[in-house]
């Protein structure tokens, strides 16, 4: 059974990029080329995501102020309570900056409640609940049941990063599932057995990725590696666009 899901509130920002942070693993990109990936730090599994991203060589930082939204290449929205997260995002004046960055193509990954925050539609949301959107999906909150119904299961996963193969061990804690996915949404994983067999629990659409489960609670970094790969590719595309401006042929 999965451990109880901690959902602390972070009154001050925390970071893994201080002088005490672990060095990047062998083969990681040089410091100046590290993608800076922010973890939305208003509520939820913040430290776990920071640790996973840092282990993969990313510059992992917390985000809880509008100015910090502008300083990142990508965003991770952790598991937690989607209704509380929504209220705190608005209270901290993060909603508009996040909406703008996402509309501009910033990569984002959401786990559990983060999937709800990235969904365009919620099947059973509270009347005043808002999401950031971007994923053409309809999600159902707490679809698998209450905390006592949390479970673990091995899932087939549609890996895109070279070297990533095999099943993923998924931890579901009061998790949502995807009830409907638009035509541009790639389904990455479905529940493999039980009463919920066939339900969609991992998706990607462009630079946005989301899972119903919590890869941050284990030692398997492949899901995070998939997202870091998306971020690196996006940075390369942006860099190429900046370095190749249109100009007149003077030959």
C-alpha positions as CSV (number, residue, x, y, z in Angstrom):
1,X,0.0,0.0,0.0
2,X,1.3,3.5,-0.8
3,X,2.4,5.8,2.0
4,X,-0.1,8.5,3.1
5,X,-0.1,11.4,0.8
6,X,1.5,14.4,2.5
7,X,0.2,17.8,1.3
8,X,2.2,20.4,3.3
9,X,1.9,24.1,2.6
10,X,5.2,25.8,2.0
11,X,5.4,29.3,3.6
12,X,8.9,29.9,2.2
13,X,10.5,28.7,-1.0
14,X,12.8,25.8,-0.9
15,X,15.4,24.9,-3.5
16,X,17.8,22.1,-4.4
17,X,20.2,24.5,-6.2
18,X,22.1,25.8,-3.2
19,X,25.8,24.9,-2.5
20,X,24.7,21.8,-0.6
21,X,22.8,20.3,-3.6
22,X,24.1,17.0,-5.0
23,X,26.3,17.3,-8.1
24,X,24.7,16.4,-11.4
25,X,25.2,12.7,-12.4
26,X,27.9,11.7,-14.9
27,X,26.8,12.7,-18.4
28,X,24.6,15.5,-17.3
29,X,24.5,18.7,-19.3
30,X,26.9,21.6,-18.3
31,X,25.7,24.0,-15.7
32,X,25.0,26.8,-18.1
33,X,22.9,24.6,-20.3
34,X,20.8,23.0,-17.6
35,X,17.0,23.4,-18.1
36,X,15.5,25.4,-15.2
37,X,12.4,23.5,-14.2
38,X,10.1,25.1,-11.6
39,X,7.9,23.1,-9.2
40,X,4.7,24.8,-8.2
41,X,5.3,25.1,-4.4
42,X,2.0,26.3,-3.0
43,X,1.0,22.8,-1.8
44,X,1.7,19.1,-2.4
45,X,4.7,16.8,-3.1
46,X,7.2,19.6,-3.9
47,X,10.4,18.2,-2.4
48,X,9.9,14.8,-4.0
49,X,9.7,16.4,-7.5
50,X,12.7,18.7,-6.8
51,X,14.8,15.7,-5.8
52,X,13.8,13.7,-9.0
53,X,14.6,16.6,-11.3
54,X,17.9,17.4,-9.6
55,X,19.0,13.8,-9.9
56,X,18.4,14.1,-13.7
57,X,20.7,17.1,-14.0
58,X,18.0,19.8,-14.1
59,X,18.2,23.1,-12.3
60,X,15.1,22.5,-10.1
61,X,13.6,25.5,-8.3
62,X,10.4,26.3,-6.4
63,X,7.8,28.6,-7.9
64,X,5.4,30.6,-5.7
65,X,5.8,34.2,-6.8
66,X,4.9,35.7,-10.2
67,X,8.4,36.8,-10.9
68,X,9.6,33.2,-10.5
69,X,7.2,32.1,-13.3
70,X,9.2,34.2,-15.7
71,X,12.5,32.7,-14.8
72,X,11.8,29.0,-15.6
73,X,11.9,26.9,-18.8
74,X,9.2,24.5,-17.6
75,X,6.8,23.7,-14.8
76,X,5.9,20.7,-12.7
77,X,2.6,20.8,-10.8
78,X,2.7,18.2,-8.0
79,X,0.1,16.0,-6.5
80,X,-1.9,17.4,-3.6
81,X,-5.4,18.8,-3.4
82,X,-6.5,20.4,-6.6
83,X,-9.1,22.6,-5.0
84,X,-6.7,24.0,-2.5
85,X,-4.0,24.4,-5.2
86,X,-6.4,26.4,-7.4
87,X,-7.2,28.8,-4.5
88,X,-3.6,29.3,-3.6
89,X,-2.5,29.9,-7.2
90,X,-5.1,32.7,-7.4
91,X,-4.2,34.0,-3.9
92,X,-0.5,34.3,-4.8
93,X,-1.4,36.0,-8.1
94,X,0.2,33.1,-10.1
95,X,-2.8,32.3,-12.3
96,X,-2.3,34.9,-15.0
97,X,1.5,34.5,-15.4
98,X,1.1,30.8,-15.6
99,X,-1.8,31.0,-18.1
100,X,0.4,33.3,-20.3
101,X,3.5,31.1,-20.1
102,X,1.5,27.9,-20.9
103,X,-0.2,29.7,-23.8
104,X,3.2,30.6,-25.1
105,X,4.2,26.9,-25.2
106,X,6.0,26.4,-21.9
107,X,6.3,22.7,-21.2
108,X,4.5,21.5,-18.1
109,X,4.0,18.2,-16.3
110,X,1.3,17.4,-13.7
111,X,1.0,14.4,-11.4
112,X,-2.3,13.5,-9.8
113,X,-3.7,16.9,-8.8
114,X,-1.4,18.4,-11.3
115,X,-3.2,16.5,-14.0
116,X,-6.4,18.1,-12.9
117,X,-4.8,21.6,-12.9
118,X,-3.7,21.0,-16.6
119,X,-7.1,19.6,-17.7
120,X,-9.5,21.7,-19.8
121,X,-12.5,20.1,-18.1
122,X,-13.4,18.6,-14.7
123,X,-16.3,16.1,-14.6
124,X,-17.1,16.7,-10.9
125,X,-15.3,19.9,-10.0
126,X,-16.6,22.3,-7.4
127,X,-18.7,25.2,-8.8
128,X,-15.9,27.7,-8.3
129,X,-13.0,25.5,-9.2
130,X,-10.7,26.6,-12.0
131,X,-7.9,24.9,-13.8
132,X,-4.9,26.2,-15.8
133,X,-5.9,24.0,-18.7
134,X,-4.0,23.2,-21.9
135,X,-4.8,19.5,-22.1
136,X,-7.9,18.6,-24.1
137,X,-9.1,16.2,-21.5
138,X,-11.9,15.7,-19.1
139,X,-10.8,14.4,-15.7
140,X,-12.7,13.0,-12.8
141,X,-11.4,13.8,-9.3
142,X,-10.8,11.0,-6.8
143,X,-12.0,8.6,-9.5
144,X,-10.5,5.5,-7.8
145,X,-12.0,6.2,-4.4
146,X,-10.9,7.6,-1.1
147,X,-7.4,7.5,0.6
148,X,-8.1,3.9,1.8
149,X,-8.6,2.8,-1.8
150,X,-5.1,3.8,-2.8
151,X,-3.2,1.1,-4.7
152,X,-0.2,0.3,-6.8
153,X,0.0,-1.4,-10.2
154,X,2.5,-2.0,-13.0
155,X,1.4,-0.3,-16.3
156,X,2.4,-0.5,-19.9
157,X,3.8,2.9,-20.9
158,X,4.3,4.5,-24.3
159,X,7.9,5.7,-23.7
160,X,9.4,8.2,-26.1
161,X,12.9,8.6,-24.6
162,X,15.5,6.2,-26.1
163,X,16.5,3.7,-23.5
164,X,13.3,3.8,-21.5
165,X,11.5,0.5,-21.8
166,X,9.3,-1.8,-19.8
167,X,6.4,-1.2,-17.4
168,X,6.1,1.6,-14.9
169,X,5.2,0.9,-11.3
170,X,2.4,3.4,-10.6
171,X,1.3,4.6,-7.2
172,X,-2.3,5.8,-7.1
173,X,-3.4,8.0,-4.2
174,X,-6.9,9.5,-4.4
175,X,-6.1,9.7,-8.0
176,X,-8.1,11.1,-11.0
177,X,-8.6,9.4,-14.3
178,X,-9.2,10.8,-17.8
179,X,-12.8,10.2,-18.9
180,X,-12.4,11.8,-22.3
181,X,-9.4,12.8,-24.4
182,X,-9.4,15.0,-27.5
183,X,-8.0,13.9,-30.9
184,X,-4.6,15.6,-30.4
185,X,-4.0,13.9,-27.0
186,X,-1.6,10.9,-26.9
187,X,-2.6,8.3,-24.4
188,X,0.5,7.1,-22.7
189,X,-0.9,4.6,-20.2
190,X,-4.1,2.9,-19.1
191,X,-5.0,0.9,-16.0
192,X,-4.2,-2.7,-16.8
193,X,-6.5,-4.7,-14.5
194,X,-9.3,-4.5,-11.9
195,X,-12.6,-2.7,-12.1
196,X,-11.0,0.4,-13.6
197,X,-9.1,-1.6,-16.4
198,X,-8.8,0.5,-19.5
199,X,-9.1,3.9,-17.8
200,X,-6.6,6.5,-19.1
201,X,-4.0,7.5,-16.5
202,X,-1.2,9.2,-18.5
203,X,-1.4,11.6,-21.4
204,X,0.6,14.0,-23.5
205,X,-0.4,16.8,-25.8
206,X,2.5,18.8,-27.3
207,X,4.7,20.1,-24.5
208,X,2.2,19.1,-21.8
209,X,2.3,15.8,-20.0
210,X,0.3,14.4,-17.1
211,X,-0.1,11.3,-15.0
212,X,-2.8,10.2,-12.5
213,X,-0.2,8.5,-10.5
214,X,2.8,9.7,-8.4
215,X,6.2,8.8,-10.0
216,X,7.9,11.1,-7.5
217,X,7.3,8.8,-4.6
218,X,9.6,6.0,-5.9
219,X,13.1,5.7,-7.2
220,X,12.2,5.3,-10.8
221,X,13.1,8.5,-12.6
222,X,11.9,7.5,-16.1
223,X,8.7,9.6,-16.1
224,X,10.6,12.7,-15.0
225,X,13.3,11.9,-17.6
226,X,10.6,11.9,-20.3
227,X,9.6,15.4,-19.2
228,X,13.1,16.7,-19.0
229,X,13.6,15.4,-22.6
230,X,10.5,17.4,-23.6
231,X,12.0,20.5,-21.9
232,X,15.4,20.1,-23.5
233,X,13.9,19.7,-27.0
234,X,11.7,22.8,-26.5
235,X,14.8,24.8,-25.4
236,X,16.7,23.6,-28.5
237,X,13.8,24.7,-30.7
238,X,13.7,28.1,-29.1
239,X,17.4,28.5,-29.4
240,X,17.3,27.6,-33.1
241,X,14.5,30.1,-33.7
242,X,16.5,32.9,-31.9
243,X,19.7,32.1,-33.8
244,X,18.1,31.9,-37.2
245,X,16.3,35.2,-37.8
246,X,14.9,36.0,-41.2
247,X,17.2,38.3,-43.1
248,X,17.6,39.6,-46.7
249,X,19.9,37.7,-49.0
250,X,22.8,40.2,-49.9
251,X,24.7,37.8,-52.2
